[in-house]
């Protein structure tokens, strides 16, 4: 009997046994049933509450995304993933589940669950094929680990910009990188996906073998199965120049420098991020400079370097060292409640940046007064790419060269001590911050109300049409074809069914 036949037989037998022993209807929930079956069929992979492995499997960067699952499981092979999908998706079970890669999903329930938590931690292989100039990554990695492993080989992948971010989620949602102006989004550099379809079928997807599914996987997130490996075009990587500069004064000079860089820079190797933040009502600006070579040409960042700063660690270094020095996700607040969103902006003019300063300052003061005793952080990150969609190859996430918006990133965080009641308050604050800044950007001619939002940053209630535009109908059709039983509907996230 094949492995598939064994699984089907065991599932049917155990369901019958459970119902017979416990009566009908079974008092066991679907998740409890699935966990019992998984523990019987794949006993060495399953963990339960109270174990160290379970705690690691459900852990997420954002506190709200760490949910107390019924059980967790760490598959080691695509065949394991296939068997898991067959059990959780069995018609008599249909247990809620979630798939966690790096655990950096912003929205609760997108990679977490109260049901079966699948952790891809064992899919951690990194392989550089010099003959094809490609890198194949398992989907349980984080980008900092990838960069450190590839750096001695003189290559890298156009991946995430922050330590701790998983390669899978970023790659399936679009992917902005330090090389975006040179080679496009991460999805534009993907050659193939290894995926386990909702039916349990294991397949290798390229643009030639299955153009519809390949299209859907370039931005369509977790709707089409569980991806176990992704192959990317390898990019050359030398030493770079970069680092973080922190300012507390001369904000108007910083705004002018950001605008000048955004409006005049034509060098695709030069990039910066400007984070405007209120931390316990103290206002700061952190500018992260990056040049994809050991030395930037004269004049590239001079305007920033001459403004008096509190700290400056910009220097020539390896790319992994730069990533570790500009981690960007540790607020220093300990456990936090945090909400983030996205505002589409073409170019960052001084009036837009002044609006960002005003909004961050006022919201920071208001929330600090409301949550007296719990530290509040309000931030708005300007991301002035030069031509982010110039190398677009299409895909589920529309990023046409004709409309090159950038994903400005507003966020609000408060210490966990503020309690769960803080969640709707900071959610509304992020929506207000986003709306007010976009209104100014629209007035400046640098945004439109129907500009598409980047899925990896978008709030969970964002309409599909505002992220995927005219691609929604095609993506619904592909989802129905690939997943007629809507097994992936048992997971969280933006759904096409």
C-alpha positions in Angstrom: 0.0 0.0 0.0 1.3 3.5 -0.9 2.0 6.2 1.8 -1.2 7.9 0.6 -3.2 4.8 1.1 -1.8 4.2 4.6 -2.7 7.8 5.6 -6.2 7.5 4.2 -6.8 4.2 5.9 -5.5 5.4 9.3 -7.5 8.6 9.1 -10.7 6.7 8.3 -10.1 4.1 10.9 -9.2 6.6 13.7 -12.2 8.8 12.9 -14.5 5.8 13.2 -12.8 4.8 16.5 -13.0 8.3 18.0 -16.7 8.5 17.1 -17.5 5.0 18.4 -15.6 5.5 21.7 -16.8 9.0 22.5 -20.3 8.8 21.0 -22.0 10.8 18.3 -21.6 13.6 17.8 -17.9 13.6 18.9 -17.1 16.1 21.7 -13.7 16.5 20.2 -13.2 19.6 18.2 -11.8 19.4 14.7 -8.4 20.6 15.9 -8.3 18.1 18.7 -9.2 15.3 16.3 -6.6 16.4 13.8 -3.9 16.7 16.5 -4.7 13.2 17.8 -4.5 11.8 14.2 -1.3 13.6 13.5 0.2 12.4 16.7 -0.7 8.8 15.8 0.5 9.0 12.2 3.5 11.4 12.6 4.3 11.0 16.3 7.9 12.4 16.3 6.8 15.6 14.7 4.0 16.7 17.0 4.2 18.9 20.1 1.6 19.9 22.7 1.2 22.9 25.1 3.8 22.8 27.9 6.7 21.6 25.8 9.6 23.7 24.7 9.2 22.8 21.1 5.5 23.8 21.1 6.4 27.2 22.6 9.0 27.8 19.8 6.6 26.6 17.1 3.8 29.1 18.0 6.1 32.0 18.9 5.8 35.1 16.7 7.5 38.5 16.6 4.3 40.3 17.2 2.7 39.4 20.5 -0.9 39.3 19.1 0.2 36.7 16.5 1.3 34.2 19.1 -1.8 32.1 19.6 -2.2 29.1 21.8 -2.6 26.4 19.2 -4.1 23.0 20.0 -0.9 21.3 18.9 2.1 22.1 16.7 3.9 20.1 14.1 7.3 20.4 12.4 7.3 18.5 9.1 10.7 17.5 7.8 9.9 16.6 4.2 7.3 17.5 1.5 5.8 14.1 2.1 5.2 15.1 5.8 3.5 18.3 4.6 1.4 16.2 2.2 0.2 13.9 5.0 -0.6 16.9 7.3 -2.7 18.6 4.6 -4.6 15.3 4.0 -5.5 15.0 7.7 -6.4 18.7 8.5 -8.3 18.9 5.2 -10.1 15.5 5.5 -13.8 16.1 4.9 -14.8 14.7 8.3 -12.3 16.9 10.1 -11.5 20.2 8.4 -9.3 21.5 11.2 -8.1 25.1 11.3 -4.4 25.4 10.8 -1.7 27.9 10.1 1.8 27.8 8.4 4.6 29.6 10.1 7.9 30.4 8.4 9.9 33.1 10.1 6.9 34.2 12.3 7.0 37.8 11.3 3.4 38.1 10.0 1.9 41.5 11.2 -1.7 40.3 11.3 -3.1 37.9 13.9 -4.2 34.6 12.4 -2.2 35.0 9.2 0.5 32.5 10.3 -0.9 31.6 13.7 -4.0 29.6 14.8 -5.9 28.1 17.7 -5.9 24.9 15.7 -2.9 23.1 14.2 0.3 25.2 14.0 2.6 24.0 11.2 6.1 25.2 11.7 8.4 25.0 8.7 11.6 25.3 10.8 13.1 22.1 9.5 13.0 23.4 5.9 16.2 25.3 6.4 18.4 24.2 3.4 20.4 26.8 1.4 21.9 25.7 -1.9 23.7 27.9 -4.4 24.0 26.3 -7.9 26.8 28.1 -9.7 26.0 26.5 -13.1 22.5 28.0 -13.2 23.3 31.0 -11.0 20.4 30.2 -8.7 19.8 29.9 -5.0 17.3 27.5 -3.6 16.0 28.1 -0.1 13.8 26.1 2.2 10.9 28.1 3.5 11.7 27.9 7.2 14.6 30.4 7.0 15.1 34.1 7.9 16.9 36.4 5.6 19.7 37.3 8.0 20.6 33.5 8.1 20.4 33.3 4.3 22.7 36.3 3.8 25.3 35.1 6.3 25.5 31.7 4.6 25.7 33.1 1.1 28.1 36.0 1.8 31.4 33.9 1.6 30.3 32.8 -1.8 30.1 36.3 -3.1 26.3 36.0 -3.9 23.0 36.9 -2.3 19.3 36.9 -3.0 17.1 40.0 -3.5 15.3 39.4 -0.1 14.2 41.1 3.0 15.8 44.2 4.6 15.2 43.3 8.3 16.7 40.6 10.5 14.3 38.0 11.6 11.9 38.3 8.6 11.1 34.9 7.1 12.0 34.3 3.5 8.7 32.5 2.6 6.2 35.2 3.6 8.1 38.0 2.0 8.7 36.1 -1.2 5.0 35.0 -1.5 3.8 38.6 -0.9 6.0 40.6 -3.2 9.2 41.5 -1.5 11.1 44.8 -1.4 14.8 44.5 -1.0 18.0 46.5 -1.0 18.4 45.5 -4.7 14.9 46.4 -5.8 15.9 49.3 -7.9 18.5 47.1 -9.6 16.6 43.8 -10.2 12.9 44.3 -9.1 10.9 42.9 -6.3 11.8 39.5 -4.8 8.9 37.9 -6.9 10.6 39.2 -10.1 13.7 37.2 -9.3 12.0 33.8 -8.5 12.6 31.0 -10.9 10.4 28.2 -9.3 8.5 27.1 -6.3 8.3 23.6 -4.8 4.8 23.3 -3.3 2.5 20.8 -1.7 -1.0 21.5 -3.2 -4.1 21.5 -0.9 -4.8 17.9 -2.2 -1.5 16.7 -0.9 0.1 16.5 -4.4 3.8 17.5 -4.5 4.8 19.6 -7.5 7.5 21.8 -8.9 6.1 25.1 -10.4 7.7 27.2 -13.1 6.4 29.7 -15.5 6.7 27.1 -18.2 5.2 24.1 -16.3 2.2 25.9 -14.8 2.0 29.6 -15.7 -1.3 30.3 -13.9 0.0 28.9 -10.5 3.4 30.5 -11.0 1.6 33.8 -11.5 -0.5 33.3 -8.4 2.4 32.5 -6.2 4.1 35.7 -7.1 2.3 37.8 -4.5 -0.8 35.6 -3.8 0.5 34.6 -0.3 -0.8 31.3 1.3 -3.8 30.6 -0.9 -2.5 27.8 -3.1 -0.8 25.3 -0.9 2.3 25.0 1.3 5.5 26.1 -0.4 8.5 24.1 0.8 11.3 25.6 -1.3 11.8 28.6 -3.6 14.5 29.1 -6.2 15.8 32.6 -6.9 18.2 34.2 -9.4 21.5 34.7 -7.5 22.8 38.2 -7.3 26.4 39.2 -7.0 27.3 40.7 -3.6 30.4 42.7 -2.7 31.0 44.8 0.4 28.6 47.7 0.8 28.4 51.1 2.4 25.7 51.7 4.8 24.4 52.2 8.3 22.0 54.1 10.5 22.1 57.8 11.4 19.9 59.1 14.2 18.8 62.8 14.5 16.8 64.6 17.1 17.1 68.1 15.7 17.3 69.9 12.3 14.2 68.0 11.1 13.5 70.5 8.3 17.0 69.9 6.9 16.4 66.2 7.0 13.1 66.6 5.2 14.8 68.7 2.5 17.5 66.0 2.1 15.0 63.2 1.8 13.1 65.1 -0.8 16.2 66.0 -2.8 17.4 62.4 -2.8 14.0 61.1 -3.8 13.6 63.6 -6.7 17.1 63.6 -8.1 18.8 60.2 -7.4 19.2 58.1 -10.5 21.7 55.5 -9.1 19.9 52.2 -8.6 22.6 51.1 -6.1 21.7 54.0 -3.8 18.9 53.6 -1.3 17.7 55.0 2.0 14.9 54.6 4.5 13.8 57.4 6.8 11.9 56.4 10.0 10.1 59.3 11.7 9.4 58.2 15.3 7.9 59.4 18.6 9.2 57.2 21.4 7.7 58.1 24.8 6.9 61.5 23.1 10.6 62.1 22.2 10.8 62.7 18.5 13.7 61.2 16.4 14.5 60.5 12.8 16.5 57.5 11.9 17.9 57.4 8.3 19.3 54.2 7.0 21.7 54.7 4.2 22.7 52.0 1.8 24.9 51.8 -1.3 25.5 48.5 -3.0 29.3 48.9 -3.3 32.1 49.6 -0.9 32.1 53.4 -1.6 29.3 55.6 -2.8 30.1 58.2 -5.4 30.7 61.7 -4.0 27.5 63.6 -3.3 25.3 60.5 -2.9 24.6 60.9 0.8 26.5 64.2 1.6 23.4 66.1 2.6 22.6 63.6 5.3 26.2 63.2 6.5 26.6 66.9 7.1 23.5 67.3 9.3 24.4 67.1 13.1 23.4 63.7 14.4 23.2 61.8 17.7 24.8 58.7 16.3 26.1 57.5 12.9 27.4 54.0 12.1 27.5 54.3 8.3 30.6 52.6 7.0 31.9 50.0 4.6 31.1 46.5 5.7 29.8 43.1 4.6 26.1 42.9 3.7 25.3 40.6 6.6 27.0 43.0 9.0 24.9 45.9 7.6 21.7 43.9 8.1 22.6 43.1 11.7 23.4 46.8 12.5 20.1 48.0 11.0 17.8 45.3 12.4 14.9 47.8 12.8 12.4 45.6 14.6 13.5 45.8 18.3 11.7 48.7 19.9 13.4 48.2 23.3 10.0 48.1 24.9 10.0 44.4 25.7 6.7 42.6 24.8 4.6 45.0 22.8 1.2 45.3 21.0 1.8 46.7 17.6 -0.2 47.5 14.5 1.2 48.4 11.1 -0.2 49.4 7.7 0.9 50.8 4.4 0.4 54.1 2.4 1.2 54.1 -1.3 3.4 57.2 -2.1 5.2 57.9 -5.4 7.7 60.6 -4.2 8.2 62.1 -0.8 8.0 65.9 -1.0 8.7 68.2 1.9 4.9 68.9 2.6 4.3 65.2 2.8 7.2 64.7 5.2 6.1 67.7 7.3 2.6 66.0 7.6 4.3 62.8 8.7 6.2 64.7 11.4 3.0 66.5 12.6 0.9 63.3 12.7 3.6 61.2 14.4 4.1 63.9 17.0 0.4 64.5 17.8 -0.6 60.9 17.8 2.4 60.0 20.0 1.5 62.6 22.6 -2.2 61.7 22.6 -1.6 58.0 23.0 1.1 58.5 25.7 -1.4 60.5 27.7 -4.0 57.8 27.3 -1.7 54.9 28.2 0.0 56.7 31.0 2.5 54.3 32.5 2.9 52.2 29.3 5.5 53.5 26.8 4.1 54.3 23.3 6.0 54.3 20.0 4.5 55.9 16.9 6.5 55.6 13.6 6.2 56.3 9.9 8.8 55.0 7.6 9.4 56.7 4.2 10.8 54.3 1.6 11.9 56.4 -1.4 12.8 53.8 -4.0 13.9 55.2 -7.4 12.2 52.8 -9.8 10.9 49.9 -7.8 8.8 48.4 -10.6 11.2 49.0 -13.5 12.0 45.3 -13.7 8.4 44.0 -13.0 7.6 40.6 -14.5 4.0 40.8 -13.3 2.3 38.4 -10.9 -0.5 38.3 -8.5 0.7 41.5 -6.8 0.4 44.2 -9.5 3.5 46.3 -9.7 3.4 48.0 -13.1 6.2 50.3 -14.3 3.5 52.8 -15.2 2.6 53.4 -11.5 5.7 53.2 -9.3 4.3 53.6 -5.8 6.4 52.9 -2.7 5.2 51.2 0.5 5.4 53.8 3.2 4.9 52.0 6.5 3.0 53.6 9.5 3.0 51.8 12.8 2.0 52.2 16.4 3.2 50.1 19.4 2.5 50.1 23.1 4.0 48.0 25.9 2.0 44.9 26.5 1.3 46.2 30.0 -1.4 48.4 28.4 -3.5 45.3 28.0 -5.7 43.9 25.3 -8.0 46.9 25.5 -5.2 48.9 23.8 -5.5 46.9 20.6 -8.5 48.8 19.0 -7.1 52.1 20.1 -3.8 51.6 18.4 -5.5 50.1 15.4 -7.6 53.3 15.0 -4.5 55.4 15.5 -2.7 53.6 12.6 -5.7 54.1 10.4 -5.9 57.8 11.3 -2.1 58.2 10.7 -2.4 56.4 7.3 -5.5 58.3 6.2 -4.1 61.8 7.1 -0.7 61.3 5.5 -2.2 59.8 2.3 -4.6 62.8 2.1 -1.6 65.1 2.1 0.2 62.9 -0.5 -2.9 63.0 -2.7 -3.0 66.8 -2.4 0.6 66.8 -3.5 -0.1 64.6 -6.5 2.0 61.8 -5.1 -0.8 59.3 -4.2 -4.2 58.2 -5.4 -7.1 56.9 -3.3 -7.2 53.7 -5.5 -3.4 53.1 -5.5 -2.8 49.5 -4.7 -1.4 48.5 -1.3 1.5 46.2 -0.6 -0.1 42.9 0.8 2.8 42.2 3.3 2.2 45.5 5.1 -1.6 45.8 4.8 -4.1 45.6 7.6 -6.1 42.4 7.8 -9.4 44.2 6.8 -7.9 45.6 3.6 -10.2 44.7 0.6 -8.6 42.3 -1.9 -9.3 44.8 -4.7 -7.2 47.4 -3.0 -4.1 45.1 -3.1 -4.7 43.0 -6.2 -6.8 45.2 -8.4 -8.0 43.6 -11.6 -6.1 40.4 -10.8 -8.6 39.4 -8.2 -10.9 37.6 -10.6 -8.1 35.6 -12.1 -6.7 34.7 -8.7 -10.2 33.5 -7.5 -10.4 31.3 -10.6 -6.9 29.8 -9.9 -7.7 29.2 -6.3 -10.9 27.4 -7.1 -9.0 25.2 -9.6 -6.0 24.4 -7.4 -8.1 24.0 -4.2 -11.7 22.9 -5.1 -12.3 21.8 -1.5 -11.0 25.1 -0.1 -8.5 23.5 2.3 -6.5 26.7 2.4 -9.6 28.4 3.6 -8.9 26.7 6.9 -6.0 29.0 7.3 -6.0 32.8 8.0 -4.9 35.5 5.7 -6.3 37.3 2.7 -8.5 34.8 0.9 -9.6 34.4 -2.7 -12.3 31.8 -1.8 
